[in-house]
Amino acid sequence: MELLGLREHHARTLLIHYRWDVERIFELLDQKDRDRLFSEAGIPLQYTRNAGPTSSAEVTCNVCYDDVPPSAASEMDCGHSYCNDCWTEYFIVKINEGQSRRVRCMAPKCNAVCDEAIIRKLVTARHLDIAERFERFLLESYIEDNDTVKWCPSTPHCGNAIRVKGDIYCEVECTCGCQFCFNCSLRAHSPCSCMMWELWIKKCRDESETVNWITVNTKPCPKCHKPVEKNGGCNLVACICGQAFCWLCGGATGRDHTWSTISGHSCGRFTDDQTKKTEQARRDLYRYMHYHNRYKAHTDSLKQEAKLKNEIQGKISISENKESKIKDYSWVINGLNRLFRSRRVLSYSYPFAFYMFGDEIFKDEMTPEERELKQNLFEDQQQQLEFNVERLSGFLEKDFQLFTDDEVMDTMKHVINLSNVVDRLCKQMYQCIENDLLYPLRTPHNIAPYKSKGIDRASELNISWDPGEQSSQSTKHSQDEHRNKQASNISGKRTHELHGSSSSNKRERVDVNGGGGALFDLNVPAEVVDKI
């Protein structure tokens, strides 16, 4: 932060306060004055710390009220001075409470953030393990307080973090192979928005529609509390445990009754609200089952088709070794990869449709006529994609290693043609979702863009730094030529970087093919990473 004239620890304090958003800092600098910007972040407006003790007179600590020599006391940039023992105990408490990133001065009403060098020095002398935890928290603050950097959610954790330049609504693949949505850190779920996917997995996990139907159609027994379904017209029902109770109010009763009354019991007249609730519960359950069954069918197909890869490799080996004019079978692998991507899009399109055209999220966003029109438009495209995906799957499952050259050529033409068709249909579906379905809504819903080449894969940029030997710094770059992405490894933390953007409501897309700088971290000296 040379432009702002800040020391290193003050620069880090400012970046942590504004979640490492440098553009936001300079934007606020134009809107606010410099003093207000620093004050809100906890940076002293003037550095009042003395260069050193001016006399040998003892200093009185205002916490423990002990008189200590100047060498046993420390003064912060804000000018407040206390004995080292009190500072150390205070720092240890704050670190144990998880407040390492912004340890404020312990003087009353002082908002200044303490100097990291003093914290490090005092805590290291007392508890080395706590000092190491403090250092780790500072380093991890770049990831956990940064909206453009996320830990890979793989289980077990691979230790990688990924930074995205551009739109955070995108899907990424870590070098460990884990594919996930960068915004919500759940598995990749486009074309579902993050809210839709979170609601869907909760619904599937809780089976909430089934529970809802049971709640509407059954009553709990007042004795054993098991659900009991009424299978006759009489409002006196009996549980398998032997307990009789009134269906209208659920109260326990005896077994003597007439057509109009139950012995010793009265709870008012019957209404038809229960019938309406039952029909609505059935309709909601059948609708949920419709979308869930198709989602699960395509998900299961994707798992089965993933097993085709080894089989197809074997078929290709046999075909390449036999006497034939055709030696290039890359079209098979390309078609299989296209099948995987389009099948995944198709499977997640059903949870999207469930919420897009239901009442859970957008109940008041569309009129019934608009809802029906948009649903028909979407389902027409969904049906076309489904038809061609199944055709592509059928051609790829054929035993082409047994075919003649003419039959192989015919199969190749169909696979290449269908691969292009499903790619075009996927693009059209995403355009329909973004421009015709999500864009007119008052509630913004962002989705990751469709990429013909698949989810972006991060690559590494390794930066090693030994604080004790800054002269022996070395930088190692490795770049993935296919993806042309960049990543960073700082102080033992592997951080992978992606360049690009994703889509939202008719937002302009910017495809960045390569380039980009190394990841910036204030724990690394200027000789390794350029300063802001």
C-alpha positions in Angstrom: 0.0 0.0 0.0 2.8 2.4 -0.9 0.2 4.8 -2.5 -1.5 5.3 0.9 1.8 5.5 2.8 1.0 2.6 5.1 3.2 0.3 7.1 2.9 -3.4 6.3 0.8 -4.4 9.3 -1.5 -1.4 8.8 -1.9 -2.4 5.1 -2.9 -5.9 6.2 -5.3 -4.5 8.7 -6.9 -2.3 6.0 -7.2 -5.2 3.6 -8.7 -7.6 6.2 -11.3 -4.9 7.2 -12.4 -4.6 3.6 -12.1 -8.3 2.8 -9.0 -8.0 0.7 -10.9 -6.0 -2.0 -8.3 -3.5 -3.2 -10.7 -1.9 -5.7 -13.2 -1.3 -3.0 -10.6 0.4 -0.8 -9.7 2.9 -3.5 -13.3 3.4 -4.4 -14.1 4.3 -0.8 -11.0 6.5 -0.7 -12.6 8.7 -3.3 -16.0 8.7 -1.4 -14.5 9.2 2.1 -11.5 11.1 3.3 -8.4 9.2 4.1 -8.7 9.7 7.9 -12.2 8.3 8.0 -11.2 5.3 5.9 -8.3 4.5 8.3 -10.3 5.2 11.5 -13.1 2.7 10.5 -10.5 0.0 9.9 -8.8 0.6 13.2 -5.6 2.3 11.9 -4.2 5.2 14.0 -4.4 8.4 12.2 -1.0 9.5 13.5 1.8 7.2 14.7 2.5 8.5 18.2 4.8 5.7 19.3 8.2 6.9 20.6 11.3 5.7 19.0 12.5 4.4 22.4 12.6 5.1 26.1 13.7 8.6 26.8 14.5 8.0 30.4 15.3 5.3 32.9 12.2 6.2 35.0 9.8 3.3 35.7 6.5 3.2 33.9 3.2 2.5 35.7 1.0 0.0 34.0 -2.7 1.1 34.1 -3.9 -2.5 34.2 -2.0 -4.1 37.0 -0.6 -0.8 38.5 2.9 -2.3 38.7 5.9 0.0 38.2 8.1 -1.6 35.5 11.2 -0.4 33.6 10.7 1.0 30.1 12.2 -2.2 28.6 9.4 -4.2 30.2 6.6 -2.1 28.7 5.3 -1.8 25.1 3.6 1.1 23.4 1.3 0.7 20.4 0.9 3.1 17.5 -2.1 4.7 19.2 0.1 5.8 22.1 -1.2 3.5 24.8 1.4 1.7 26.8 1.1 -1.2 29.2 3.5 -3.7 30.8 4.5 -6.7 28.6 3.0 -9.2 31.0 -0.5 -7.6 30.7 -0.1 -7.3 26.9 0.9 -10.9 26.7 -2.0 -12.2 28.7 -4.4 -10.0 26.7 -3.0 -11.2 23.4 -3.2 -14.9 24.4 -6.8 -14.5 25.4 -7.7 -12.8 22.0 -5.8 -15.5 20.0 -7.6 -18.3 21.9 -10.9 -16.6 21.1 -10.1 -16.6 17.4 -9.6 -12.8 17.1 -6.0 -13.0 15.8 -6.7 -11.0 12.7 -7.9 -7.8 14.4 -6.5 -7.6 18.0 -7.5 -4.2 19.2 -5.8 -2.1 21.8 -7.0 -2.9 25.3 -7.3 0.8 26.3 -11.0 1.8 26.9 -12.7 3.2 23.8 -9.6 2.7 21.6 -10.3 1.2 18.2 -6.7 0.9 17.0 -5.5 -2.5 15.9 -2.3 -3.7 17.7 1.0 -4.1 15.9 1.5 -7.7 14.8 5.3 -7.5 15.4 4.7 -6.7 19.1 2.1 -9.5 19.4 4.4 -12.0 17.7 7.4 -11.0 19.9 5.6 -11.1 23.3 3.5 -14.3 22.6 6.5 -16.2 21.2 8.5 -15.6 24.4 5.7 -17.1 26.5 3.9 -19.7 24.3 5.4 -20.8 21.0 2.4 -22.9 20.0 0.0 -20.0 20.4 2.4 -17.8 18.4 2.4 -20.3 15.6 -1.4 -20.3 15.7 -1.4 -16.5 15.4 0.8 -16.7 12.3 -1.4 -19.3 10.8 -4.5 -17.2 11.4 -2.9 -14.2 9.7 -2.0 -16.3 6.7 -5.4 -17.9 6.4 -7.2 -14.6 6.7 -6.3 -14.0 3.1 -8.5 -17.0 2.2 -11.3 -16.9 4.8 -11.8 -13.1 4.7 -11.6 -12.9 0.9 -14.7 -13.2 -1.3 -12.6 -14.2 -4.3 -10.7 -17.1 -2.6 -12.3 -20.3 -1.3 -10.9 -23.5 0.3 -11.5 -26.6 -1.8 -14.4 -28.5 -0.1 -13.0 -31.9 -0.9 -13.2 -34.7 1.8 -10.7 -35.4 3.1 -9.4 -31.9 2.6 -6.7 -31.6 0.0 -5.3 -28.3 1.6 -5.8 -26.3 -1.6 -7.5 -22.9 -2.0 -8.7 -21.4 -5.3 -8.9 -17.8 -6.3 -11.1 -16.6 -9.1 -10.6 -13.4 -11.0 -13.9 -12.0 -12.2 -17.3 -13.3 -11.4 -17.7 -15.5 -8.3 -20.7 -17.3 -9.8 -18.7 -20.0 -11.6 -17.8 -23.6 -11.3 -14.2 -24.7 -10.7 -12.2 -27.9 -10.5 -9.4 -28.2 -8.0 -6.2 -30.0 -9.0 -7.4 -32.8 -6.6 -10.3 -33.4 -9.0 -13.1 -31.9 -6.8 -15.6 -29.9 -8.9 -17.6 -27.4 -6.9 -19.6 -24.1 -7.2 -17.3 -21.3 -6.1 -20.1 -19.2 -4.7 -21.6 -21.7 -2.3 -18.8 -24.4 -2.1 -21.3 -27.2 -2.8 -20.8 -29.6 -5.7 -21.2 -28.1 -9.2 -25.0 -27.7 -9.8 -25.5 -25.4 -12.8 -28.1 -24.5 -14.2 -29.5 -24.5 -10.7 -28.9 -21.3 -8.7 -27.2 -21.8 -5.3 -30.5 -21.2 -3.5 -32.3 -23.7 -5.6 -29.7 -26.3 -5.1 -29.6 -25.8 -1.3 -33.4 -26.1 -1.1 -33.3 -29.2 -3.4 -30.7 -31.2 -1.4 -32.6 -30.3 1.8 -35.8 -31.5 0.3 -34.2 -34.8 -0.9 -32.5 -35.3 2.4 -35.5 -34.6 4.6 -38.1 -36.1 2.2 -40.2 -33.1 3.2 -43.0 -33.7 0.7 -43.6 -37.3 2.0 -43.5 -36.0 5.5 -46.0 -33.3 4.5 -48.4 -35.9 3.0 -48.2 -38.1 6.1 -48.9 -35.0 8.3 -52.0 -34.1 6.3 -53.4 -37.6 5.9 -52.7 -39.1 9.3 -53.2 -38.3 12.9 -50.9 -39.3 15.8 -52.3 -41.8 18.3 -52.7 -40.0 21.7 -51.2 -43.1 23.4 -48.4 -44.5 21.3 -48.0 -41.4 19.0 -47.7 -43.5 15.8 -49.4 -42.1 12.7 -52.9 -43.5 12.0 -54.6 -43.2 8.6 -58.4 -43.0 8.5 -59.8 -45.7 6.1 -63.6 -45.2 6.7 -66.2 -42.5 7.2 -66.6 -42.8 10.9 -64.7 -40.2 12.9 -64.0 -42.7 15.7 -60.7 -44.4 14.8 -58.7 -47.1 16.6 -54.9 -47.4 16.6 -53.2 -50.8 16.4 -52.2 -50.3 20.1 -55.9 -50.5 21.0 -56.5 -46.8 21.8 -59.6 -45.2 20.3 -59.6 -41.5 19.5 -61.6 -38.8 17.7 -60.3 -38.1 14.2 -61.5 -34.5 14.2 -59.6 -33.3 17.3 -57.2 -36.2 18.1 -58.5 -36.6 21.6 -58.6 -40.0 23.3 -62.2 -41.5 23.6 -64.0 -44.6 24.5 -65.4 -47.0 21.8 -69.1 -46.4 22.4 -70.6 -44.1 19.8 -73.6 -43.3 17.5 -73.8 -41.8 14.1 -73.6 -38.3 15.4 -71.8 -38.5 18.8 -69.0 -40.3 20.6 -69.7 -41.3 24.1 -68.3 -38.7 26.6 -66.8 -36.6 23.8 -67.7 -33.5 21.8 -65.5 -31.4 19.6 -67.7 -29.4 17.2 -68.6 -29.8 13.6 -66.7 -31.2 10.7 -65.3 -28.9 8.0 -64.0 -29.6 4.5 -60.6 -27.9 5.1 -59.0 -31.3 5.7 -60.1 -32.5 2.2 -58.5 -29.4 0.6 -55.3 -29.9 2.5 -55.2 -33.6 1.5 -55.6 -32.8 -2.2 -52.9 -30.1 -2.1 -50.5 -32.4 -0.3 -51.1 -35.2 -2.9 -50.5 -32.7 -5.7 -47.3 -31.4 -4.2 -46.1 -34.9 -3.6 -46.8 -36.1 -7.1 -45.1 -33.0 -8.5 -42.0 -33.5 -6.4 -41.8 -37.2 -7.4 -42.1 -36.3 -11.1 -39.0 -34.0 -11.0 -37.1 -36.1 -8.5 -37.5 -39.4 -10.4 -36.2 -37.8 -13.6 -33.4 -36.1 -11.8 -32.4 -39.4 -10.2 -32.7 -41.3 -13.5 -30.3 -39.0 -15.3 -27.9 -39.0 -12.3 -27.9 -42.8 -12.3 -27.4 -42.8 -16.1 -24.4 -40.5 -15.6 -22.9 -42.9 -13.1 -23.4 -45.8 -15.4 -22.0 -43.9 -18.4 -18.9 -43.0 -16.4 -18.1 -46.7 -16.3 -18.0 -46.7 -20.1 -14.7 -44.9 -20.2 -12.6 -48.0 -19.5 -14.7 -50.1 -21.8 -14.4 -47.6 -24.6 -10.6 -47.4 -24.1 -10.5 -51.2 -24.6 -12.7 -50.9 -27.7 -10.4 -48.2 -29.1 -7.3 -50.4 -28.5 -8.8 -53.3 -30.4 -9.9 -51.0 -33.2 -6.5 -49.4 -33.6 -4.7 -52.8 -33.7 -6.9 -54.4 -36.3 -6.3 -53.9 -40.0 -8.3 -50.9 -40.9 -8.0 -47.6 -42.7 -9.4 -45.8 -39.7 -6.8 -45.1 -37.0 -8.0 -42.0 -35.3 -10.7 -42.6 -32.7 -10.5 -39.3 -30.8 -14.1 -38.6 -31.8 -15.2 -41.4 -29.4 -13.5 -39.7 -26.4 -14.7 -36.3 -27.4 -18.3 -37.7 -27.8 -18.0 -39.4 -24.4 -16.9 -36.1 -22.7 -19.7 -34.3 -24.4 -22.2 -36.9 -23.1 -20.9 -36.4 -19.5 -21.3 -32.7 -19.7 -24.7 -32.6 -21.3 -26.1 -35.4 -19.1 -25.0 -33.4 -16.0 -26.8 -30.3 -17.4 -29.9 -32.3 -18.1 -30.0 -33.9 -14.6 -29.7 -30.5 -12.8 -32.3 -28.9 -15.1 -35.1 -30.8 -13.3 -34.4 -29.3 -9.8 -34.2 -26.0 -11.6 -37.6 -26.5 -13.2 -39.1 -27.7 -9.9 -38.4 -24.3 -8.3 -38.6 -22.1 -11.3 -42.2 -23.0 -12.0 -43.3 -23.8 -8.5 -44.5 -21.7 -5.6 -41.6 -22.1 -3.3 -39.5 -19.1 -4.6 -41.2 -17.3 -7.4 -44.8 -17.5 -6.3 -45.5 -13.7 -6.8 -43.0 -13.2 -9.6 -45.2 -14.5 -12.5 -48.8 -14.6 -13.4 -50.3 -18.1 -14.1 -50.3 -17.4 -17.8 -46.7 -16.3 -17.8 -45.7 -19.3 -15.8 -47.4 -21.7 -18.2 -45.9 -20.0 -21.2 -42.3 -20.0 -19.8 -42.7 -23.6 -18.6 -43.7 -24.8 -22.0 -40.8 -22.9 -23.6 -38.3 -24.5 -21.2 -39.7 -28.0 -21.3 -39.6 -28.0 -25.1 -35.9 -27.3 -25.0 -35.4 -29.8 -22.2 -37.2 -32.4 -24.2 -35.0 -31.8 -27.3 -31.8 -32.0 -25.3 -33.0 -35.2 -23.6 -33.8 -36.9 -26.9 -30.4 -36.1 -28.4 -28.5 -37.0 -25.3 -30.1 -40.5 -25.3 -29.3 -40.9 -29.0 -25.6 -39.9 -28.3 -25.5 -42.4 -25.5 -26.8 -45.2 -27.7 -24.2 -44.6 -30.4 -21.3 -44.6 -27.9 -22.4 -47.9 -26.4 -22.2 -49.7 -29.7 -19.5 -52.3 -30.2 -17.8 -50.3 -32.9 -14.6 -52.5 -32.6 -16.6 -55.2 -34.4 -17.8 -52.9 -37.2 -16.6 -52.7 -40.8 -14.9 -49.5 -41.9 -18.1 -48.2 -43.5 -20.1 -48.9 -40.3 -17.4 -47.1 -38.2 -17.5 -44.1 -40.5 -21.3 -44.0 -40.2 -21.1 -44.2 -36.4 -18.4 -41.5 -36.3 -20.6 -39.1 -38.3 -23.5 -39.7 -36.0 -21.4 -39.2 -32.8 -19.8 -36.0 -34.1 -23.1 -34.6 -35.3 -24.9 -35.4 -32.1 -22.0 -34.0 -30.0 -22.4 -30.7 -31.8 -26.2 -30.8 -31.5 -26.3 -31.4 -27.7 -23.6 -28.7 -27.2 -25.8 -26.2 -29.2 -28.9 -27.3 -27.3 -27.1 -26.8 -23.9 -26.1 -23.3 -25.0 -29.7 -22.5 -26.0 -31.1 -23.8 -22.7 -28.7 -21.6 -20.8 -29.6 -18.6 -22.9 -33.3 -19.3 -22.3 -32.7 -19.6 -18.5 -30.6 -16.4 -18.3 -32.5 -14.1 -20.7 -36.1 -15.4 -20.6 -36.6 -16.9 -17.2 -34.2 -15.3 -14.6 -33.6 -11.9 -16.1 -37.2 -10.6 -15.8 -37.4 -11.6 -12.1 -37.3 -9.0 -9.4 -35.3 -11.4 -7.2 -31.8 -11.8 -8.7 -30.7 -15.4 -9.2 -27.3 -16.0 -10.7 -26.1 -19.3 -12.3 -22.7 -20.4 -13.5 -22.2 -20.2 -17.3 -22.2 -23.2 -19.6 -18.8 -24.0 -20.9 -18.4 -26.3 -24.0 -15.0 -27.4 -22.8 -16.2 -28.3 -19.3 -15.5 -26.8 -15.9 -12.3 -24.7 -15.6 -9.5 -26.6 -13.9 -7.0 -24.7 -11.7 -3.3 -24.9 -12.2 -0.5 -24.0 -9.8 2.0 -21.2 -9.4 4.4 -22.1 -6.6 6.0 -19.3 -4.6 8.4 -20.4 -1.9 9.7 -18.0 0.7 11.9 -18.5 3.7 11.6 -15.5 6.0 15.1 -16.0 7.4 16.7 -16.2 4.0 15.1 -13.6 1.7 18.1 -13.7 -0.6 17.4 -17.3 -1.5 13.8 -16.6 -2.7 12.8 -18.6 -5.8 9.7 -18.6 -7.9 8.4 -21.6 -9.8 5.8 -21.2 -12.4 3.8 -24.0 -13.9 1.0 -23.3 -16.4 -1.7 -25.5 -17.9 -1.5 -24.9 -21.6 -5.0 -26.3 -22.2 -6.8 -24.2 -19.7 -4.2 -21.4 -19.6 -5.0 -20.7 -15.9 -2.8 -19.6 -13.1 -2.5 -20.5 -9.4 -0.3 -19.7 -6.4 1.4 -21.5 -3.5 2.3 -19.1 -0.7 4.1 -20.1 2.5 3.2 -23.7 2.1 -0.5 -23.0 1.3 -1.4 -24.1 -2.2 -3.6 -21.5 -3.8 -4.9 -22.1 -7.3 -6.1 -19.2 -9.5 -8.7 -19.2 -12.3 -9.3 -16.3 -14.7 -12.7 -15.9 -16.3 -16.3 -15.0 -15.5 -19.7 -16.6 -15.2 -23.1 -15.5 -16.0 -26.1 -13.9 -14.3 -29.1 -11.9 -15.4 -27.9 -10.7 -18.9 -24.6 -9.7 -17.5 -21.8 -9.2 -19.9 -19.5 -12.1 -20.2 -15.8 -11.7 -20.4 -13.7 -14.7 -21.5 -10.2 -14.2 -20.3 -7.8 -16.6 -22.0 -4.7 -16.6 -19.9 -2.6 -13.9 -18.4 -3.1 -12.5 -14.9 -0.7 -11.8 -12.1 0.5 -13.8 -9.2 -1.7 -13.9 -6.0 -0.9 -11.0 -3.7 -0.1 -11.7 -0.1 1.4 -9.3 2.4 3.2 -12.1 4.2 5.4 -12.3 1.1 8.1 -9.6 0.6 8.0 -7.2 -2.3 10.9 -9.1 -4.0 8.6 -12.1 -4.6 5.2 -10.5 -5.2 4.7 -7.0 -6.6 3.1 -4.6 -4.1 -0.2 -3.0 -4.8 
